[in-house]
Amino acid sequence: GVRPVDPATLVDQLRPWLGEEASSGDLPIPALIDVTLTPGGADAKVERLRRLMAGLSPKIRVEPHAAFLLPLAGLLSALGWLAAGIVLLMALATGAVVVLAARGAHDSHRGTIEVLHLMGATDVQIARLFQRRIALDAMLGSLLGFVVAACVILLLGGRLIATGSDLLGAVRLPWSGWAVLAALPLGGVLLAMLAARWTVLRSLGRLL
């Protein structure tokens, strides 16, 4: 489809970059025509369109949107990998902290553990006590982290919308992204429970 861009709309889009000079008439603003291509073979279609337009006037320029968005797409991809790396480091750090906390709790309650053994408690039952306590602490920390992360995302979203840029204003976190964000605290609690259970059971096994 072909749609000439309204000059007033073009001036509104240029005003954040050029200021009020964009509407003064002193700056030469070229006419803009928005062309939407059918799916498939975009490069060949753009090249054919460029040749046709060159036959009409050498001053006509054909600029694919992808050429401008490619650096932004690369930046978003890099940020995605960076976020994944940060989540992985957080998971490793959480596991290490839980292991150290479980070992310290086990050593400080060794006398109580011996009494529980004498009363007939199994290693699994004792490990569950540590597991529940650490799970509660991890749940509290995860909920606090989720609230802070949600507030930061909403704050950044508000600032992007305030820029007035259609491109930046269109940046939205989809529902799937919110679902992943909500799943991270649950994953952290599960990781803490498994790490505590493994650590305590291993420590109890060394006492035998």
Salt bridges, closest charged atoms under 4 A:
ASP12 OD1 - ARG15 NH1 2.72
GLU20 OE1 - ARG15 NE 3.61
ASP34 OD2 - ARG3 NH2 3.40
GLU47 OE1 - ARG50 NH1 3.20
GLU63 OE2 - ARG61 NH2 2.63
ASP107 OD1 - HIS106 ND1 3.41
ASP107 OD1 - ARG110 NH2 3.07
ASP123 OD1 - HIS117 NE2 2.76
ASP137 OD1 - ARG133 NH2 3.31
